[in-house]
Amino acid sequence: MNVASVIVDVITKQTDKTFDYLIPDKWLNTIQPGMRVIVPFGPRRIQGFVTEVKKHSDIHALKEIIEPMDLVPVLTDELLQLGNWLAENTLCFKISAFQVMLPAAFKAKYGKKIKLLSRENIEILPKEIRPFFEKSETVSWEDIAKNEHITLFQKEAARGTVEVIYEVKERLKKKKVKYISPAHSIEILIEQLKLLQKNALKQKIVLAYFIDHFEPVELQKLLARLDVSQATVKSLIKKGLLTEKYVEVYRDPYKDRTFAKTVPLPLTVEQLNAVKPIHQSIEQEINRVFLLFGVTGSGKTEVYLQSIQKVLAKGKEAIVLVPEISLTPQMVKRFKGRFGDEVAVLHSGLSAGEKYDEWRKIQRGEAKVVVGARSAIFAPFKNIGIIIIDEEHETSYKQEENPRYHARDVAIERAKFHNCPVVLGSATPSLETFARAKKGVYQLLTLAKRMNNQALPAVEIIDMREELRAGNRSMFSRLLFEKLTDRLEKKEQTVLFLNKRGHSSFVICRDCGYVLNCPHCDISLTYHRFNQQMKCHYCGFETSVPTKCPECSSKHIRYFGTGTQKVEEELGKLLPEARVIRMDVDTTSRKGAHERLLDNFQRGKGDILLGTQMIAKGLDFPNITLVGVLSADTMLHLPDFRSSEKTFQLLTQVSGRAGRHKLPGEVIIQTYTPEHYSIKLAGNQDFNRFYEQEMVVRKIHKYPPFYFIVMLTVSHEQLMKVISVTGKIAEFIRARLSNNAIVLGPVASPIQRINNRYRYQCLIKYKQEQNLSQTLKAVLDHYQHDIANGLTISVDMNPYIMM
């Protein structure tokens, strides 16, 4: 007897275990661990993952697997193990852990149909529903659900004349293209060409083409090349002279792009010192974690490229993570330029089909290097030789919904399995990573100088309070405006960085102080000028802009704050000759927009690149000589213990965009709190001083890296329910943990209500707690019934967003 243990696609506590199914004889040698299968589960048919194939089961009456969904496993043995590790470490369900490893295209879609059990039954069906089954024995549920006679179908199902069938459907199909091939030898084609009628000119052209090019050709290309119609080709297929067949092709997001081949660059002494221990680790197959700590423009990418070269020479594979989509176009260029078609790319800018095809390239072993955002860490490689995480401090490496993993932790876990190095690269590493490097847990490799010994840009910090006192009410300080004008005259480029999106932060009444808030969330609405809308960035609520105050009816209602659209408008008034390219969520939401805008800027079609976070990192253009930061303080005042660190990192990164090549760079940082150490030290790009100062603050307040933290958030539509449940949870946790652990709360979350749901939270700080995992699982188990009835309890083992 052959049995498969299956994790089913049902996200509940009761199903978070394997269920045994019998493997039918016809699938005996086909079903393997890591495959997806369709199994019966109650009345339904659902998708599941096979975790093990065994000889026996303790259960006697086993149901059979209906059919496999894959020809080869989609999860390797290593990824199956990793799924268990992920479930354990992030307290998620195993099915969530397996699904996060696969492209969205693999998520099953469930359909429902009604089937007539026997043709004879049609006579005894009520006449109202008989027409549904005249042409076919099955009817889709969608067609029935719209019908007023749905109760008749239900009665017939109870009577046994019809039955409900549940179907599992793939979300995505492989892309297939029609190819046309000659059906006979060249000699026979020449004979047939002579026999064609005189007026069949187009058919003669097609046959003559295949006599000259005796190979299959894509139908669309054939039609375009010879300027003939499909009917012409069809006639030749009917005559048996040509054949047609569908061939599977990859959706290649870069098929229209050519990448200039690049060669390894000579390394500086610092780079050689950094590369040596990494190469040693690759050569000896030793698992080590390196922190490549290099100032902006110090040539970290070349260290990555030459380390990957070493890995490929050994016949192994490499994973390179870059933060979100903004880094991808330039990064892709660098990696494709060096490694050509061996590179697969996975990021959020690709369509579901493109992601699916890139993933299959990796799975089939056709790609050896994957470059991608967070989820690329799960690339199904079987022989990994190095994992690189660029800009390792980036918070986008942390997933904010279940499973709440951090790509860095997953990388370290995978590297242990493959006995390979992990390289974490950053000019501003996270405090936790730098502290580990200082303690020797990670090996520190430093690049202290820029390439070609270019000087770091000169930084000026402007106190905007002084500007106001001097009567300057513009959003540009006098110095920044002067430098902008100077760069326009010199035909050099400027990057203007703004730490938010939208036109103005909020709408306020100047008479009564009323601020327009979202009716479903406790947060002000953001004004978007291009469509004259007020938008909530949490629940998506939209409304039009009021002409008068809803509270006191005053007409003095004004936009307050500064957004990218407003800056663009202001630039248009002050410097009408400047060509401004704006990059924010609104201008880059369409596919390929990122790349197009950056390409235009690189080609000199813009003088000023204006944008939010997405332009702070990775840009490397020779003509940028000025960087202006319009609002350095935005993040400083958020209720988050990492706000100083995030501010320092962002200012350092954005400053690093200036003067990376021959021309010297300048940076101007505008702020209302110039005395804050994170702004002062970012001005000097002095990470070490910042690290020392911030570590003192973290130690006093018992935050990472001195303590681990867990955030527990409870939400529900009833406020009293949330307060009561969070209070009970906090008491329960305090009672189960040691006296060294600190449990803060319950308190209302900084944003107390999102989407009509109230939110309360507890924060746990601890150093070592044996019982922590069991305690948190016990909390989730205890509230299973409430969770099924609309209560949400989310546990984040290492939160990056405290809101």
C-alpha positions in Angstrom: 0.0 0.0 0.0 1.4 3.4 -0.9 0.4 6.5 1.0 1.0 10.2 0.5 1.0 12.7 3.5 -0.6 15.9 2.3 -0.8 19.4 3.7 -4.2 20.7 2.4 -5.0 24.2 1.2 -7.2 25.2 4.1 -5.8 27.9 6.4 -7.1 26.9 9.9 -5.6 25.4 13.1 -7.5 22.2 12.6 -6.0 21.5 9.2 -2.4 22.5 10.1 -1.2 18.9 9.9 -0.7 16.3 7.3 -3.6 14.1 6.1 -3.0 10.7 4.6 -4.3 9.7 1.1 -4.0 6.5 -0.9 -2.0 6.8 -4.1 -4.0 5.0 -6.9 -2.0 2.4 -8.8 -1.8 4.5 -12.0 0.0 7.3 -10.1 2.2 4.9 -8.0 5.6 6.0 -9.3 4.5 9.5 -10.3 3.6 11.1 -6.9 6.6 12.5 -5.1 7.2 14.8 -2.1 7.0 18.5 -3.2 4.3 17.9 -5.8 0.8 19.5 -5.7 -2.1 17.1 -5.9 -5.9 17.4 -6.0 -7.5 15.6 -3.1 -11.0 15.1 -1.8 -11.6 17.0 1.5 -15.1 16.7 2.9 -17.5 17.5 -0.1 -14.8 19.5 -1.8 -11.8 18.9 -4.1 -8.8 21.0 -3.0 -5.1 21.5 -3.7 -2.5 20.1 -1.3 1.2 19.6 -1.1 2.7 16.1 -0.7 5.2 16.2 2.1 6.1 12.5 2.2 5.4 9.2 0.5 5.3 6.2 2.8 4.3 2.5 2.8 1.7 2.5 5.6 -0.8 4.7 7.4 -2.4 4.3 10.9 -5.8 5.4 9.3 -7.7 2.5 7.8 -10.3 3.9 5.4 -8.2 6.2 3.3 -9.5 8.4 0.5 -7.6 8.3 -2.8 -5.7 11.2 -4.4 -7.8 12.4 -7.4 -4.8 13.5 -9.6 -1.4 15.2 -9.5 -1.2 18.8 -10.6 2.5 18.7 -11.5 4.8 16.4 -13.5 7.8 17.2 -11.3 7.9 18.5 -7.7 7.5 22.3 -7.4 9.2 22.2 -3.9 12.5 20.6 -3.4 13.3 18.5 -0.3 15.2 21.5 1.0 12.2 23.9 0.5 9.9 21.4 2.2 12.2 21.5 5.2 12.4 25.3 5.0 8.6 25.4 5.0 8.6 23.6 8.4 11.3 26.0 9.7 9.3 29.0 8.5 6.0 27.8 10.1 7.9 27.2 13.4 9.7 30.6 13.4 7.0 32.9 12.2 4.1 31.0 13.8 2.2 30.7 10.5 0.4 27.7 9.1 2.4 25.2 7.0 0.2 25.8 3.9 1.0 29.5 4.1 4.7 28.7 4.3 4.6 26.5 1.2 2.5 29.0 -0.8 4.8 31.9 -0.1 7.6 30.0 -1.9 5.8 29.8 -5.2 4.7 32.4 -7.7 1.1 33.6 -7.4 0.3 31.6 -10.5 0.5 28.5 -8.5 -2.3 29.5 -6.1 -5.2 27.3 -7.0 -8.5 28.7 -8.1 -11.6 26.8 -7.0 -14.6 26.4 -9.3 -17.9 24.7 -8.7 -20.2 23.0 -11.3 -23.5 21.2 -11.3 -23.5 17.8 -13.1 -26.5 15.8 -14.4 -25.9 12.3 -13.1 -27.6 10.6 -15.9 -29.1 11.6 -19.3 -32.4 9.8 -18.4 -32.8 12.2 -15.4 -33.4 15.1 -17.8 -37.0 14.0 -18.2 -37.8 14.1 -14.5 -36.1 17.5 -13.9 -38.5 20.5 -13.3 -39.2 22.2 -16.6 -37.7 25.5 -15.4 -34.2 24.1 -15.1 -34.3 21.5 -17.9 -32.9 23.9 -20.6 -29.6 24.2 -18.7 -28.8 20.6 -19.4 -30.0 20.3 -23.0 -26.5 20.9 -24.6 -24.2 19.8 -21.8 -24.2 17.6 -18.7 -22.4 20.2 -16.6 -23.3 23.8 -15.8 -21.0 26.3 -14.1 -22.1 27.5 -10.7 -21.8 31.2 -11.8 -24.6 30.6 -14.4 -26.8 29.0 -11.8 -26.1 31.5 -9.0 -27.6 34.3 -11.2 -30.8 32.2 -11.7 -34.0 32.7 -9.7 -34.5 28.9 -9.6 -31.4 28.2 -7.5 -33.6 26.4 -4.9 -34.8 24.0 -7.5 -31.2 22.9 -8.2 -30.7 22.4 -4.5 -33.7 20.2 -4.3 -32.5 18.2 -7.3 -29.1 17.7 -5.6 -30.9 16.4 -2.5 -33.0 14.0 -4.7 -29.8 12.7 -6.3 -30.5 13.7 -10.0 -27.7 16.2 -10.1 -24.5 16.6 -8.0 -22.2 19.4 -7.1 -18.6 19.0 -8.4 -15.7 21.1 -7.0 -12.9 21.8 -9.4 -9.3 22.9 -8.8 -8.0 25.0 -11.7 -4.6 26.4 -12.4 -4.5 30.2 -12.3 -2.2 30.4 -15.2 -1.6 28.6 -18.4 1.8 28.1 -20.1 2.2 30.4 -23.0 1.9 28.5 -26.3 2.7 29.8 -29.8 1.6 28.2 -33.1 4.5 27.1 -35.3 4.3 26.0 -39.0 6.6 23.3 -40.3 7.0 21.6 -43.8 5.3 18.2 -43.9 7.5 16.7 -46.6 11.0 16.7 -47.9 12.3 19.6 -50.0 12.1 17.4 -53.2 8.4 16.7 -52.6 7.7 20.5 -51.8 9.4 21.4 -55.2 7.1 19.0 -57.0 4.0 20.2 -55.2 5.0 23.9 -56.0 4.8 23.1 -59.7 1.4 21.4 -59.3 -0.2 24.5 -57.6 -2.8 26.4 -59.7 -1.5 29.5 -61.5 -3.7 31.9 -59.4 -2.5 30.4 -56.1 0.2 33.1 -55.9 0.3 33.5 -52.1 0.5 29.7 -51.6 3.4 29.5 -54.0 5.2 32.3 -52.0 4.7 30.3 -48.7 5.9 27.0 -50.2 8.9 28.7 -51.9 9.8 30.1 -48.4 9.9 26.6 -46.9 12.0 25.2 -49.7 14.6 28.0 -48.9 14.2 27.8 -45.1 13.4 24.2 -44.3 12.6 24.7 -40.6 9.6 25.4 -38.3 8.6 29.1 -38.0 6.3 31.0 -35.7 3.0 31.6 -37.6 2.8 35.3 -36.8 6.3 35.9 -38.0 5.6 33.9 -41.2 2.5 36.0 -42.0 4.4 39.3 -41.3 7.5 38.2 -43.3 5.6 37.1 -46.4 2.6 39.5 -46.1 0.1 36.6 -46.5 -3.1 35.7 -44.6 -3.8 32.9 -42.2 -6.3 31.4 -44.9 -3.3 30.9 -47.3 -1.4 28.9 -44.6 -4.6 27.0 -43.7 -5.1 25.9 -47.3 -1.6 24.4 -47.4 -2.2 22.6 -44.1 -5.4 21.1 -45.5 -3.5 19.9 -48.6 -1.1 18.1 -46.2 1.9 20.2 -47.4 2.5 22.0 -44.0 1.8 21.0 -40.4 0.9 23.2 -37.4 1.7 22.6 -33.7 1.7 24.6 -30.5 5.1 25.1 -28.9 5.5 26.4 -25.3 7.5 29.6 -25.1 8.6 31.7 -22.1 7.2 35.2 -21.5 10.5 37.0 -21.4 10.2 40.5 -19.9 13.5 41.4 -21.4 13.2 39.8 -24.9 13.2 43.2 -26.6 16.3 44.4 -24.7 19.9 43.8 -25.6 22.4 44.0 -22.8 25.9 45.1 -23.7 28.4 42.4 -22.5 30.6 43.6 -19.7 33.9 42.2 -18.4 35.2 42.0 -14.8 36.9 45.2 -13.8 40.3 45.4 -12.1 39.7 45.5 -8.3 41.1 48.1 -5.9 43.2 46.9 -2.9 40.1 47.2 -0.6 37.9 45.2 -3.0 40.6 42.5 -3.3 40.7 42.2 0.5 37.0 41.9 0.6 36.7 39.4 -2.2 39.4 37.1 -0.8 37.5 35.6 2.3 34.3 35.3 0.2 36.2 33.3 -2.5 37.8 31.2 0.2 34.4 30.3 1.6 33.1 29.4 -1.9 36.1 27.3 -2.6 36.0 25.4 0.7 32.2 25.3 0.8 32.1 26.8 4.3 28.9 28.5 5.5 29.8 32.0 6.6 27.9 35.3 6.9 29.8 38.4 5.7 28.9 42.0 6.1 30.2 44.0 3.2 30.2 47.5 4.8 31.1 50.0 2.0 30.3 53.7 1.6 28.0 54.6 -1.3 29.9 54.3 -4.6 32.7 52.0 -3.2 32.1 49.3 -5.8 30.1 46.7 -3.8 28.4 45.5 -7.0 31.7 44.5 -8.6 32.5 42.4 -5.5 29.2 40.7 -5.9 29.7 40.0 -9.6 33.2 38.5 -9.2 32.0 36.3 -6.3 29.2 35.0 -8.5 31.6 34.4 -11.4 33.5 32.1 -8.9 30.3 30.3 -8.0 29.3 29.7 -11.6 32.8 28.4 -12.4 32.1 25.7 -9.8 28.8 24.8 -11.5 26.7 26.2 -8.7 24.0 28.9 -8.5 23.6 32.3 -7.0 20.7 34.3 -5.5 20.9 38.1 -5.4 18.3 40.1 -3.5 17.8 43.8 -4.2 15.3 46.0 -2.4 12.0 46.2 -4.3 11.4 47.3 -7.8 13.4 50.6 -7.9 16.8 48.9 -8.0 15.9 46.3 -10.6 16.4 48.0 -14.0 20.0 49.1 -13.3 20.8 45.9 -11.4 19.3 43.8 -14.2 21.5 45.6 -16.7 24.6 44.9 -14.6 23.9 41.2 -14.1 22.5 40.5 -17.6 25.5 42.3 -19.0 27.9 40.1 -17.1 26.0 36.7 -17.2 23.6 37.0 -20.1 20.8 34.5 -20.4 21.9 32.7 -17.2 20.1 35.4 -15.2 16.4 35.1 -14.2 14.7 38.1 -12.7 11.9 38.0 -10.2 10.3 41.3 -9.0 6.9 42.9 -8.5 7.0 44.8 -11.8 6.5 41.6 -13.8 3.1 40.2 -14.8 2.0 36.9 -13.1 2.8 35.1 -16.4 6.3 36.5 -16.6 7.0 35.6 -13.0 5.8 32.1 -13.6 8.0 31.6 -16.6 11.1 33.1 -14.9 10.4 30.7 -12.0 10.2 27.7 -14.3 13.5 28.7 -16.0 15.1 28.5 -12.5 13.3 25.2 -11.7 14.5 23.6 -15.0 18.0 24.6 -14.4 18.1 27.0 -17.4 19.1 29.9 -15.2 22.0 30.0 -12.8 21.6 33.4 -11.2 18.4 34.9 -9.9 18.1 38.6 -9.2 15.0 39.7 -7.4 13.1 41.3 -4.6 12.2 39.6 -1.3 10.4 36.5 -2.5 13.4 35.5 -4.8 15.0 34.1 -1.7 12.8 31.0 -2.3 14.2 30.4 -5.8 14.0 26.6 -6.4 17.8 26.1 -6.9 19.2 22.8 -5.9 22.9 23.7 -5.6 23.3 27.2 -4.2 26.9 28.6 -4.0 26.2 32.1 -2.7 23.4 34.3 -1.5 23.8 38.1 -1.7 21.5 40.7 0.0 22.2 44.2 -1.3 21.2 47.1 0.9 20.5 44.6 3.7 19.1 47.3 6.0 16.1 47.8 3.8 12.8 47.2 5.6 11.2 45.8 2.4 13.0 42.5 3.1 10.5 41.9 5.8 7.1 40.6 4.8 4.3 42.3 6.7 1.7 39.6 6.2 1.7 35.9 7.0 4.2 34.4 7.0 6.1 37.4 8.5 9.6 36.3 7.5 12.7 38.4 7.0 14.6 37.5 3.8 17.9 37.8 5.7 16.9 35.0 8.1 15.7 32.8 5.3 19.0 33.4 3.4 21.1 32.4 6.4 18.9 29.2 6.9 19.2 28.2 3.3 23.0 28.9 3.3 23.4 26.5 6.2 21.8 23.7 4.1 24.0 24.4 1.1 27.2 25.2 3.0 27.7 28.4 1.2 28.4 32.1 2.1 25.9 34.8 2.6 27.0 38.4 1.8 25.0 41.2 3.3 26.0 44.5 1.7 25.2 48.1 2.8 26.6 51.6 3.3 24.3 51.9 6.4 23.8 48.4 7.8 21.0 47.8 10.3 22.1 48.1 13.9 21.4 44.4 14.5 23.6 43.3 11.6 26.5 45.7 12.5 26.4 44.6 16.2 26.7 41.0 15.1 29.6 41.9 12.8 31.3 43.7 15.7 30.9 40.7 18.0 32.3 38.4 15.3 29.1 36.5 14.6 29.4 37.8 11.1 32.7 38.6 9.4 33.1 42.4 8.7 34.5 43.4 5.3 35.0 47.2 4.8 35.2 49.4 1.7 35.9 52.8 3.2 36.8 54.6 -0.1 34.8 55.4 -3.2 36.0 54.0 -6.5 38.7 56.2 -8.2 39.1 57.7 -4.8 36.2 60.1 -5.6 35.5 62.4 -2.6 32.2 61.9 -0.8 29.8 64.8 -1.7 30.0 68.0 0.3 26.8 68.3 2.5 25.1 71.4 3.8 22.4 71.2 6.4 19.8 74.1 6.1 17.7 75.1 9.1 14.3 75.8 7.6 13.3 77.8 10.7 15.9 80.3 9.8 14.6 80.5 6.3 11.1 81.3 7.7 12.6 84.0 10.0 14.3 85.5 7.0 10.9 85.7 5.2 11.4 82.8 2.8 8.1 81.0 2.6 9.1 78.8 -0.4 9.6 75.1 0.0 13.2 75.6 -1.4 15.8 77.3 0.8 17.7 80.2 -0.8 20.9 78.1 -1.1 19.0 75.1 -2.7 17.3 77.4 -5.2 20.6 79.1 -6.1 22.3 75.7 -6.6 19.3 74.4 -8.8 19.7 77.5 -11.0 23.5 76.9 -11.2 23.0 73.2 -12.3 20.5 74.2 -15.0 23.0 76.6 -16.4 25.8 74.0 -16.3 23.6 71.4 -17.9 24.2 69.1 -14.9 21.5 67.0 -13.3 19.8 67.2 -9.9 17.9 64.7 -7.7 15.3 66.2 -5.4 14.1 63.8 -2.7 10.9 64.1 -0.8 10.0 61.7 1.9 6.3 61.1 1.0 3.8 60.9 -1.9 0.8 62.8 -3.1 0.3 66.5 -3.5 -0.3 67.7 0.1 -0.4 65.6 3.2 -3.8 66.7 4.3 -6.6 69.2 4.0 -7.2 71.6 7.0 -9.7 74.3 7.7 -7.9 77.5 8.6 -10.9 78.7 10.7 -11.8 75.8 13.0 -8.7 73.5 12.4 -10.9 70.6 11.1 -8.8 68.0 9.3 -10.5 65.7 6.7 -10.1 62.1 8.0 -10.9 58.7 6.5 -14.4 57.6 7.8 -13.0 54.0 8.2 -9.5 54.6 9.6 -8.1 57.0 12.1 -5.8 58.7 9.7 -6.1 61.9 7.6 -6.9 61.6 3.9 -4.1 62.6 1.4 -4.8 65.0 -1.4 -4.0 63.8 -5.0 -4.1 66.7 -7.4 -4.0 64.8 -10.7 -7.5 63.5 -10.2 -8.7 66.0 -7.6 -9.3 63.2 -5.1 -8.8 62.7 -1.3 -7.4 59.2 -0.7 -6.8 56.9 2.3 -3.5 55.1 1.9 -4.6 52.4 4.3 -8.1 51.2 3.1 -8.3 52.8 -0.3 -11.3 55.0 0.5 -11.6 57.9 -2.0 -13.7 61.1 -2.0 -13.7 64.4 -3.8 -12.0 67.5 -2.4 -14.4 69.6 -0.3 -15.0 73.3 -1.3 -16.0 74.3 2.2 -15.3 72.9 5.7 -17.8 70.1 6.6 -17.6 71.2 10.3 -18.0 75.0 10.2 -18.8 75.7 6.5 -15.9 78.1 6.2 -14.4 78.4 2.7 -10.9 78.8 4.1 -10.1 75.1 3.6 -6.4 74.7 2.5 -4.0 72.0 1.5 -1.2 71.5 4.1 2.1 69.8 3.8 4.2 69.1 0.7 3.8 66.3 -1.8 5.7 65.5 -5.0 3.0 67.0 -7.2 3.0 70.2 -5.3 6.9 70.4 -5.6 6.6 69.8 -9.3 4.0 72.6 -9.6 6.3 75.0 -7.6 9.3 74.1 -9.8 7.1 74.9 -12.8 6.5 78.4 -11.5 10.0 79.1 -10.3 12.1 77.4 -13.0 9.8 77.0 -16.0 12.7 76.0 -18.2 13.6 73.0 -16.1 12.5 69.6 -17.4 11.2 67.7 -14.3 10.8 63.9 -14.2 8.6 62.9 -11.3 8.9 59.4 -9.8 6.3 58.4 -7.2 3.6 55.8 -6.7 1.3 57.6 -9.1 3.7 58.0 -12.0 5.2 54.5 -11.7 2.1 52.3 -11.2 2.0 51.2 -14.9 4.2 48.4 -16.0 7.7 49.4 -17.2 7.2 53.0 -16.0 10.2 52.9 -13.6 12.6 51.8 -16.3 11.2 54.3 -18.8 11.5 57.3 -16.5 15.0 56.4 -15.4 16.1 55.8 -19.0 14.8 59.2 -20.0 16.8 60.8 -17.1 19.9 58.9 -18.0 19.6 60.0 -21.6 19.5 63.6 -20.4 15.8 64.2 -21.2 15.3 65.6 -17.7 17.2 68.2 -15.6 15.6 67.3 -12.3 14.6 63.9 -11.0 12.0 64.5 -8.3 10.8 61.5 -6.2 10.1 59.6 -3.0 11.9 56.7 -1.4 12.2 54.8 -4.7 14.9 57.2 -6.0 17.0 57.1 -2.8 18.9 53.9 -3.6 20.9 52.3 -6.4 20.8 55.2 -8.9 24.2 55.6 -10.5 24.2 58.4 -13.2 27.4 60.3 -14.1 25.7 63.7 -14.5 24.1 64.0 -11.1 26.0 66.6 -9.2 23.4 67.9 -6.8 21.0 66.2 -4.4 18.4 68.2 -2.5 16.5 66.6 0.4 13.3 68.7 0.9 12.0 67.2 4.2 14.6 65.4 6.3 12.3 65.2 9.4 9.3 63.3 8.1 10.4 60.0 9.6 12.0 61.3 12.7 8.7 61.9 14.5 7.0 58.6 13.8 6.2 56.4 16.9 8.9 53.9 16.0 12.1 53.1 17.9 13.9 52.8 14.5 12.9 56.3 13.3 16.4 57.8 13.8 18.0 54.8 12.1 15.7 55.0 9.1 16.3 58.7 8.8 20.1 58.3 8.9 20.0 55.5 6.4 17.7 57.3 4.0 19.7 60.6 4.1 23.0 58.7 3.7 21.7 56.7 0.8 20.2 59.7 -1.1 23.3 61.8 -0.5 25.3 58.9 -2.1 23.6 59.6 -5.4 25.7 62.7 -6.0 29.1 63.0 -7.5 29.7 59.2 -8.1 31.8 59.8 -11.3 34.1 62.5 -12.5 32.1 65.6 -11.5 32.1 66.5 -7.8 28.8 66.3 -5.9 26.9 68.5 -3.4 24.1 67.6 -1.1 21.7 70.1 0.6 19.5 68.7 3.4 16.6 70.9 4.5 15.3 70.3 8.0 13.4 71.8 11.0 15.5 69.8 13.4 19.2 70.3 12.3 20.5 69.6 15.8 19.3 65.9 15.7 22.2 63.5 15.7 20.8 61.3 12.9 20.6 64.4 10.5 24.0 65.8 11.6 25.9 62.5 11.2 24.1 61.6 7.9 25.5 65.0 6.7 29.1 63.7 7.5 28.2 60.1 6.3 29.6 59.0 9.7 28.0 55.6 10.3 30.4 54.6 13.1 29.5 57.7 15.2 25.8 57.2 14.5 26.1 53.5 15.5 27.7 54.4 18.9 25.2 57.1 19.7 22.1 55.1 18.7 23.3 52.0 20.5 23.3 54.0 23.8 19.7 55.0 23.2 18.7 51.3 22.3 20.4 50.0 25.5 18.7 52.5 27.8 15.3 51.7 26.3 15.8 47.9 26.0 15.4 47.6 22.2 17.2 45.5 19.5 20.0 44.6 19.2 20.1 44.3 23.1 16.6 42.7 23.3 14.5 40.8 20.9 10.9 42.1 20.4 7.6 40.6 19.5 4.5 42.7 18.5 1.1 41.2 19.1 -1.8 43.1 17.4 -5.5 42.4 18.0 -8.2 43.9 15.8 -12.0 43.6 15.7 -15.0 45.8 14.7 -16.0 46.2 18.4 -13.7 48.4 20.5 -14.6 46.8 23.8 -13.9 43.3 22.5 -10.5 44.3 21.3 -9.6 46.0 24.7 -10.8 43.0 26.7 -9.0 40.3 24.6 -5.7 42.3 24.4 -5.8 42.8 28.2 -6.4 39.0 28.8 -3.6 38.1 26.4 -1.1 40.5 28.1 -1.9 39.0 31.5 -1.6 35.4 30.2 1.8 36.2 28.6 3.2 37.9 31.7 2.2 34.9 33.8 4.0 32.5 31.5 7.3 34.3 30.8 10.2 34.9 33.2 10.7 38.2 35.2 13.4 39.2 32.7 10.9 39.6 29.9 9.0 43.0 29.6 5.4 43.0 28.4 4.2 46.5 27.4 0.5 47.2 26.9 -2.2 46.6 26.0 -2.3 50.1 24.3 -4.1 51.4 21.3 -2.0 51.1 18.1 -0.6 54.4 16.7 -3.3 54.1 14.0 -6.2 53.0 16.2 -8.7 52.1 13.5 -8.1 50.8 10.0 -11.0 49.8 7.7 -13.5 50.1 10.5 -11.5 47.7 12.7 -10.1 48.8 16.1 -6.5 47.8 16.8 -4.7 47.3 20.1 -1.2 45.9 20.7 1.3 44.5 23.2 5.0 44.6 22.8 7.2 41.9 24.3 10.9 42.5 24.9 13.1 39.6 25.9 16.6 38.1 25.8 16.0 34.4 26.2 12.6 32.9 26.8 12.2 29.1 26.5 8.4 29.3 26.7 7.8 32.2 24.3 6.9 30.1 21.2 4.6 27.8 23.1 3.0 30.7 25.0 2.2 32.5 21.7 0.9 29.3 20.1 -1.3 28.8 23.2 -2.8 32.3 22.7 -3.6 31.6 19.1 -5.1 28.2 19.9 -7.2 29.6 22.7 -8.8 32.2 20.5 -9.5 29.9 17.5 -13.3 30.3 17.9 -13.1 34.1 18.0 -10.6 34.1 15.1 -13.2 32.2 13.0 -15.7 34.9 14.0 -13.9 38.0 12.9 -11.2 38.6 15.5 -7.7 39.0 14.2 -4.6 38.3 16.2 -1.3 38.9 14.4 2.0 37.9 16.0 5.1 39.5 14.5 8.3 38.0 15.8 10.6 40.8 14.7 8.5 43.8 13.7 9.8 46.5 11.4 6.6 48.6 11.2 5.4 49.6 14.7 2.3 51.4 13.4 
